[in-house]
Amino acid sequence: MADYFDNEETVTKGYDRVIAGRIVGYVRPYLKVVLGAVLALVVGTAGELFLPVLVKSTVDDALMVSYIDADPAMLGSKASLVHPGDPVLAGRSIVPVSRLKAVTGAQRKELVAKGAIGAEPLYLVALEPHGPAREAQEKALLTARELSRGIVPLPAWGGGGPTPGVVSDRDAAVLLLSIVKVLPPSDAGALRLGDSRIISHNVSILLVVLLAVLVATFLQVFLASLMGQRIMKDMRMELFRHASTRSLAFLSKQPVGRLVTRMTSDVETINQFFTDVLGAFLKDASLMVGVLVVLFILDWRLALITLATLPPVVLVTVISRTRARDAYRRQRTWLSKVNSYLAERLSGITVVKLFVREAQTSAEFKERDRELLRANLGEMYVYATFRPIVDFLGAVTTAVILYFGSRMFGLELVSLGTLIAFINLVGMFYSPIQDLSEKYTLLQSAMAGGERVFQLLDSRDRIPDEPRAEMGDPVRGRVEFDHVRFAYKQGEWVLKDLSFRVEPGEMVAVVGSTGAGKTTVTNLITRLWDVQEGEIRLDGRPVRDLPLNDLRRAVQPVLQDVFLFSGTIENNIRLGTQVSEERMRIAAHAVHADEFIDVLPDGYATVLSEGATNLSSGQRQILSFARVLAHDPALIILDEATSSVDTETERMIQRGLEGLLAGRTSIVIAHRLSTIRHADRIIVLAAGRVAEEGRHEELLAKRGLYWNLYRLQYGGVE
């Protein structure tokens, strides 16, 4: 069985630079919001990157701090290890061990052998100037001296003797790190008072940075969402205005569901482009680049090792992206088919039941539903495979860093804080990879939605509104068709050299068989369509030269298919214009609409349901009369206007119209010939031309086309 529910349009497409550029073009009115979001993004990303560095600083400068003594005069080419501000005790500079990461193992052994640097790690204590803290430190130093089993005089150390257990002066002291580790907790705490201060300081900074990241992330997400919502609003308004100004030739080819989809779900995908795709991409990309930069700043050797583990990740991401795209397209295609099938079958459920097609319909739906399940599972398999693989590769990278980093740590080429920072940063690097891959399907959807939206916006099929003349004041209502030829489709002429005239205040009826072109006359006067040849004039001015809005205010049709909006009866009559309440009630009274409005519980405030189903078809038709008459047009066109009312209601309407249409030009198009017996003139159309013209009695007397139409309707002629 052929599948008639294929989506006629592309479901998704890849990244399109042109479409993306046009989408981003909607950002221009909101540059301040964009700058705020970018600034928040920069602050949030910088804060996230700073956190591992802060942890590294805390570990190296407070938790695992160690020093070594050095003689600047003996360092030679490595004299840069000593900085001018380093403390000096007994003639030896005290430098952090972390500076030795640039010195190879062989060079370090050589420096130790000639006494340029010490062999044992030391701990540097900044002594408090006075107070209980100074007393506690001096007590701890006494304990340390006892543990060191003797004190080596300061001159001996300065002269190249063995490393002392404890060396101190008025402001500082150094002791073997091994001694600090065996001190009682109270003594160790006294000596490590500076470390505690560093930890407290860094924790305070950590809390401030976390708060800044929280606020920045909130602002970035909020501003991106705000921008997306505003752009979505602007785009919907532009689409609505654009669609409402297209010609009927264009709109008649567009299913209503498609236009609604353009203005809702397709625009929503563009909103996702800003909120979920663009913002996430910028954040993830900046975070990944930032991580790589920080890795190289911390240690270029370990960074290169980390970088060597990334090619498999890139390969897996590319493959997964392609598979995800195909799976997503298949899932969207079958979802569209299932939705279309459900919508049609549920709408036509009465026919299904009457022809006992429930079993076949169920079988057909089951097949489509099975394919949708397969498509959903295919998409699920892609993500179920990709995430674990990326997690595995992330774990491999971490293991590689631990292996090589621990060896470098053992050789004192990297600090423990640096190793911890690398592990944290690698975790930060892999999270965006997963996020970017999953956001790719949203990017595809946004590109497809943008393509469909811009196809509609790029349509130029509209009735031109280029006025070259002003409407008369007042509009008299004189209408002329001068050799008009018109076709909805090229070559299939509906009107063929049609010419007639309607004088001001005259009531002219247009009749004819189905397809003769009666309704087309209505569409052409109001310029819902434009003629291909000939000319239509209102009060002697070509309708093409008149302002379109003024023309449609002057010419008001009552269409064959009545359409009332959800809302109150009053709103449906006024249509948001400045029609006064008095004028509204006069119009309703003229067509006898007040007879049923007044008996409703809320009168003119009665709320109509969708399609005004809480009114009868005749009441809906009468209400449409009141709407037209309330706007006081110069020319009224009644297109099959009494086709939906019974005979009694028809007579009531006729009485109201006779008084209201006096002195006003009116064109009545009707199949029911009894409704136009009192028209000033009747024009009979046949094959797009005027076949007969005259009053009711005159046309019957001719025994021509009108006579035949009347005889077919009523079985005889009066």
N, C-alpha and C positions, 0 to 999 in steps of 0.2 A: 504494500500500500504506500502510495506517495505521501511524503510528509509535507503538509501544507503549513507547518508552523515554524519553519526556519526563520531565523531573524535575518531580515534582508540587509542588515548593515554589519559592518565590522564590529566585533565585540571588543577587542582590545588591539592595540598596536604598540610598537616599540616607541622609544623616546624620539620625539620629533622636535627639533630645535625651533622650527618656525612656530609650531603650536605653543610650545613652552614660552617662547618670546611674547606671543600675543597674550597668553595668560598672565605673564608677569607684568605686561603693560597695564593691567588693571590696578597695579600697586601704586601707580603714580600719585593718586589723590591722598594716599595714606603713607607718605614718606616718613612723617614723624613717627608713626606707629612702627614702621619698619626699622627706623634707626633705634628706637627704644628696644625692639626685639633683638636686634643685632648686638646692641650694647649689653643687654641682659645675657645673651648667648656668650659673648666674650667673657663677661664676668663669671658666669657659671662654669664655663669650660676651664678658665684659668684657675678657678677655685678647686675644681676636681683634680686638675693636674698638680696643684700645689700640695694637696693633702699627702700623697705618697712621699713628696720631697720633705714635708714637715716631719713625717714619721721617720724618714731616713736621718734627718738632722737630730731628732730626739734620741734615736738609738745610738748614733755615732758620738754625739756630743754629751750625752748624759748617761745612757745605760751601758754602753760598751766603750767608754772613753779610755784611751791609753796614750802615753807619751813615751818619748825616748830622748836621752840626752845626746847632744851633738856639739862638736867643736867646729865652729865656722872656719877657723884657720886651716883645718885639716880636710875639709870637704872637697876642695878643689872645684871640679866642674859641677858638683852637686851643691854648691854653696846656696843655690836658690831654695834649698829645703828650709833654711833658716830665714824667718821674716823679722823685720826690725822690731816689731812689738812683742816678740817672744820673751817670756821671762828667762832670767839668767840666774842660776844658783851655782856657787863655787866655780865660776868661770865656764860653766857648761850651759848652752842654750837648751831649753826644754821645748821640744816640738811635737805636735801630734803625729802618731804613727801613720795616720791616714795619708800624710804627705809622701810616705815611702812607696805608694802604689805605682809611682812612675819609675821606681828603681828596680831593676831586675834582681833576681836572687843572687847571682854571681857578684853583682856590684855591691849588694848589701853585705855579703860575706867579706868582701875586700875592705869595705869601710869599717866594719866591726874589727877586723884583724889589725888595722893600723890605728884603732882608737878614735876614729872620726865620729863614730856613733856608738852608743851602748848596745849591749847584746840583750838586755832584759827590759821588758816593758815597764814603764813607771806610771805612777798616778800623781797628778799635780793637784795640790790643795791651795786654794786662795784663802789665806787666813783672815778671819774677821778682825777689825781694828781693836775692839774691846767688847766687854760685856759677857754674859753667860755663854754665848755661842763661842767666843774666843777661849773661854775656860774649858769648855767641852772639847774643843779641838786640841788644846794643849794636852789635856788628859789622854785623848786618843793617840796623840803622837808619842806620849810616854809608853803607852801600851804597845804601840808599833815598834818602838825601839827595843823593848824587852823581847818582843817576838823575833826581832832581827838578830838577836844574840850578839850584841855588840855594836858600837858605833865607829864607823871609819871616819877619821878626822876630815874636815872639808878640804884642807890642802892636798891630802892624799888623792881625793877624787879629782880635784882640779889638775893635779899633776899627772894624771893618767893611771891612778890606782884602780882597784876593783870598784864595781858599782856599790854604793853604800845602801844600807837598808833604809835609812831615813836621813834626809838632808833638809835643813830648814834655815830660814832667816826671819826677819821681822814680818814680811808680807806674805811669804809663800813657803811651801814645803813640798818635797817630792819623796816618794817612798815606793818600794817595789810593789807592783800591782798584785803580786802573789801574797804580800802581807795584808793588803786591804781586804782580800777575799776571805782571810781567816780571822779578821777582827770581829769582836762581838758586835751585834747589830747596833747597839747604842753608839759605840765608837765609830763604826763605819758610817752611821748616819750623820754624825757630827762632821766627819771629814768630807762626806759627800753632800754637804749642805748646798754647795753651788749646783750640783747635778739636780737636786730636788727643785731648786729655783728654776732651772732650765726646763724641767718637766712641767712645772706649774705654768710657766710662761707659755710653753708650746701648747699645752692643753687649752689655755685661754685663747690662743690664736686659732687652734683647731675649732673650738666652738664658734668663734666669730666667723671663720671661713665657712663652716657648715651652715651657719645661719645665712651668710651671704649667698651661698649656693642655693639654699632653699628659696630665698626671696627672688634671686635671679632666675631660677628655673620656673617659679610660679609666673613671674612677669613675662618670661619668654613664651611659655605655653599660652598664657592669657592673651598677650598681644598678638601672637600668631593666630589664635582662634578668633580674636576680635577682628583682625584684618581679613581672615577667611570669611567670616560671617558678613562683613560689610561688602566685600567683593562679591560674595554670592548674592547679596541683596541687589547690588548694582547690576550684576549680570542678569538676574531674573527680570528686573525692571526693563533693562534694555531689550531682552528677548521678548517680553510681553508687548512693549511699545512697537518693536519691530514687527512681530507677528500680527498685531492688530492693524497695522497699516499696510499689510500685503494685500494684493488684489485677490478677488475670489478665484481667479484662474489659478493662482498659486495655492491658496488655502484649500480649494476643493480637491487638490491632489495629496494633501497632507492629512493622514488620519489624526483625529483629535488626540488619541492616546500617544501618538508620536510627539506631538507638540507639547503635551503635558509632561512627557518623559524628559524632553529637552530642558524644560524649565524647572524640573524637580530633581530627578536622580542624576541627570548628566551634570547639572550645575553643582550638585552635592559632591560629585567626584572631584570637581575643581576645588571645592572647599577643602576636601581631603588633601589635595595637592599642596595647599598652603599650610594646613594644620598638621598633617601626619607625614607628608613626604618632604616638602621643601625644608621645613624647620628641622625635622629629624635628620635629613641628609646633611644640612649645614652643621648641626651639632655633632653628628657622628663623624663626619669628615674632619672637622676641626679637632675633635678629640683624638682621632687616630693620628693625624699629623702632629698634634701636640705631644702625644705619647712618644712618637718616634724621636721628636726633637729632644724631649727630656731624657730619653734613654741615652742618646749620644752625649748629652751634656754630663750625665752622671758617670758613664764609662763607655767610651767608644768601642772598646774591645768586646765587652759583653753585649753591647748593642748590635754589633755585626753578627755575633753568634745568634742573637734573637732574630735578626733579619733573615738569616739563612734558613730559618724554619718556616717562613711565610709562603714561599711558592706553592706548596700543596694546598694551603688555605685559599689562595687566589684561584687555583684550578678548580677546587671543589665549589667555590662560590660561583664561578662562571657556568659550570655544568648545572648547578642547582638552579641558577637564574633561568637558564634556557628551559629546563624541565618544568619549573614552576610556571613559566609563561605559557607553555603548551597545555599544562594541566588546568591552569586558570581559564584559558580560552575555551577549552572543552567543557569545563564546569559551567561557565556563563552561557555557552551556547545551549546546553541541555536544560539549564534553569529557565532560559527564555522559552524554549519549546514547551516545557511542562506548564509554565505560567500561561502561555497562550492557549494551550489545549484546555486547561482548567477553566479559563475565563470564557471560552466559547461554549464548552459543554455545559457549564453551570448556567450560563445565560440562556442556553437552549434546552434546559432540562425538561421542559414540557414536551418538546418534540421527541426527546430521547425516550421519555416514558410512554408517550402515545404510540410510538412505533416499536416498543419493546426492544430497545437497543442498549439496555443497561449492561448486559453481559459483554457485548462487543466493546462498548465504551470503557468498561472496566479493564478489559484485556489490553486495549490500546494504551490506556493510561499506565497500566502495569509495566508495559514495555518501555515507555518513556521514563517512568520513575526508576526502572532498573538501570537505564543508561545514566540517569542523573546520579544514582548511587555510585555507579562505577566511576563517574567523573569526580565526585566528591572524594571517593577513596583514593583515586589517583593523585589528587591534590594533597590529601592527607599523607600519602606515602612520601611525597617529595619533602614535606616539612619534617615528617617523622625520621627521615634519613639524614637530612641536612643538619639539623640541630645536634644530634649525637656525634656526627662526624666532626663538626666544628668544635664541640666540647672535647672530643678526643684529641684533635690537633692542638687545642689550647692546653690540654694536660701534657701533651708531648713537649710543647714549647716550654712549659713550666719545668718539666723534668730536665730538659736540656740546660735550662738556666741554672737549676739546682746543681746539676752535675759539674758543669764548667765553673759556675760561680763558687761552689764550695772549694774546688781546687784552687781557684784564684784567691779565695779568702784564706785558705791555709798558707798560701805564699804571701799573704798580706798585700795582694795587688788590688783587692777591693775590700771595702768595709762591710760589716754585717748589715748596716743600715742600707747601703747601696743594694745589696742582694735582696733584702726585703722589699725595697722600693721597686726593683725590677719585677718581682713576682706580682706585686699589686698593679703595676702599670700594664703588664701583659694581660691580666684579667680585664682591665679597662679597655684594652685594644680589641679583644675578641668579642666583647659584647656588641659594639657597633657593627661588626661584620654580620652577625646574625640579624640585627635590626635592619641593616641596609638591604639585605637579600629579601627579607619579608616585605619591605616597603616597595620593592620593585613592582610587585603586582598592582599596588595602589597607583604607582606611577603610570603603568600601562593603562589602567582604567581611567585615570585622569586625562591621559593623552587621547584616548578614544572618546571620552566625554567632551573634551575640548574640541576635537575634530568635528563632532556632530553639532555642537553648539555654534561653532564658527561657520559651518555649512549653512545653518539657518540664518545667521547674521549676515552672511555674504550674499544671500538671495536678494536680487534687485527687482523682483517682479512686483511692482506696486502701481496703483493708479497715480499718475503724475498730478501734483497739485501746484500748478504754476499759473495763478490767476493773472489775467490781463484785462479784466473788467470787474467792476463792482456790481453787487446785487442791487437791483432797484429798491427804492424805499417809498411806498410799500411794494412788495412783490405782488403783481396782479395775477400771475398763474397761467399765462398764455404759453402753451406747449406746442412745439412744431417738430415733427419728424420729417426730414427732408432727404428722400432717397437713401434711407439707411440700409446698410448691409452689415450683417453681424454673424459670426460663427464662433462657437465655443472651441471647436477644433478646426484647425486650418483646412479649408476646402469643404467643410460640412456646414453650409450656410443655413442658419435658422431664420433670419430675416433677409428677404431678397427685395431690395428696392422699395422699402416701406415708407410711405408718405401719408401723413394725416395731420390735422390741426385740432387743438382743443382750445376753445376761447375762454377768457376769464369768466368765472362763475358758472361755467357749463359742466353738466354731469354727463360724461361720455362713458359708455360701457364697451368693453372689448371682449368679444366672445370668439369661440372657435373650438375645433376638436383638439384633443390632446396632441401636443407637439407643434401646434400652429405658431407658437411664439408669444403667447399672452404674458406669461411671467417674465419673459425676457424683456418685454417693454418696460416693466417695473424696474428691473435691474439696470437698464440703460439710462432711464431718466435720473435715477439717483447715483449714477456712475459707479455702481458696484462692478460693472464691466464697461469698457470703452468700445465704441463702434469702430469697425475697420474702415468703413466707407460711409460717406454721407455725413449728415450733421443733425444734432438735436439742439433745439434752442428753447430757452425759457425767457419769456418777455423780450424776445428778439435777440438775446445774447447767447452765443454758443455755450453749452454747459461746460465744455472743456476750459473755457476762459474764466469761469466763475470760481471763487474760493470754495473748495470742496466742503468745508464745514458749514458755510453759509448755505450752500445748495441743499445739503441734507437737513438743515433746519427748516428750510422753506418747503421741502418735499418730504412728506411723512407717509410711508407705506404701512398698511396693516397686512402682514404676511399671512400666507396660507397656513404655515406651521407656527402656531403661537408659542412664544418662549417667554416665560416669566421667571424671574430670579428668586432665589431663596431670600426671604425677608418679608417685610410687612407689605400690605396692599398699598399703603401710602407711598412707600419707597419705590414700588414697581410702577406707580403712576408718575411720580416726580422724576425718577431716575437720577437723583442727585442734583437736579437743576433748581433754578429759582422760581419754579412754578408755585404760585401762592396757594394756600389752602382753599381759598374761595374758588379760584379757577379750577382746582382739582375736583372740588365737589360739584361745580357746574358741569364739568365734563362727565363725571360719573352719573349725574342726574340725566344728562342729555341722552346717554345710551342706556339708561335704566339700570346701570350697574348698582346704584344706591339701593335698589329694591332688595338685593341679596346681601350687600355689604352691611346694611343697617341691622340685619337680623343676626349677623355673626356676633359671637360673644364679645370680641374686642373691636368690632367695626373696622375702621381703616387701619387700626394697629394690629389686625389679625396677621399672624406670621404664616407665610406660605411655606409648605414643605418643598423639598427638591422636586422640580417639575410641576409644582402647584397641584399635586395630586389630591390635596384636600378641597379642591374646587372641581366642579363638573367641567366637561369640555366646553359646554356653552358658556359657563361663567368665565372661564379663562379667555374665551374669544371676546366676550363683552368687555372684560377688563383691559384687553389689548386695545379696544376701541377708545376707552376712556384715556389710556396712556397717550395715544396719538392726539386726541382732541384737546387734551390738557396743554399740549405744547403749541397749540394754535398755529398749525402750518398753513401756508398759502395754498398748497396743493396736497390733496389727500388721495392716496392710491389704495384701493381695497382689492387685495389679491385673494380671490376665493374666500372672502372674509366671512361669509355666512355658511361655509360648508360644514361647520361643526355644531350648528344649532338647529333645534327643532323648528317646526313651522310657526308655533306660537311665539317663540323667542325671536324668530326672524322678523315677524310682523312688528314686535315691540322695538327691535333695533331700527327697522325701517322708519318708524314714526320718529324716533329720536334723531336719526340721520337727516331726515327731510328738513327739519328746522335748522339743524346745526350747519348743514352744507349749503344753505341758501347764501348766495353771493360768493361762494368759494369754489374754486376749480376742483373737480374730482374725477378720477378715472376708476371705474369699477370693472374688475376682471372677475367673471363668474361663469361657472358651469350651469348653475340653476338659473335658467332664463327668466323664471317668474320674479326674481329679485330685481331685475333691471327693466321691467316693463315701462316704468315711468322715467327712464333716462332720456335726456334731451336728444341724445344721438347714440346709436349702436354701430360699432365697427366690427365687422365679421372678418376674421383673419383665416387664411387658408394658404398653407405652404409658404408662410413668411411674407404674404402680401395681403393688401386690402381686397377682399373678395366682394363685400357688399357694405353699404353704409346707409343709414337712415333711422327713422323711428321704428318702434316695435310694430305698429300696425302696417307701416309702409313695407317693411321687410317681409312680413307675413303675406302681404298681398302679392309680392314678387314671386312667391313660391320657389324660392331659390335655396341657397345653402342654409340660411337662418331658418327658413320654414322647415327644412328637413331636420335640423337640430331640435327645433321645438316639437315637431311631431314625434321624434324618437323618445323625447323625454316624457311627454304627456299623452301619447297615444292618439292625439288628434289636435285639431286647430280650432280655437274658438272663433 
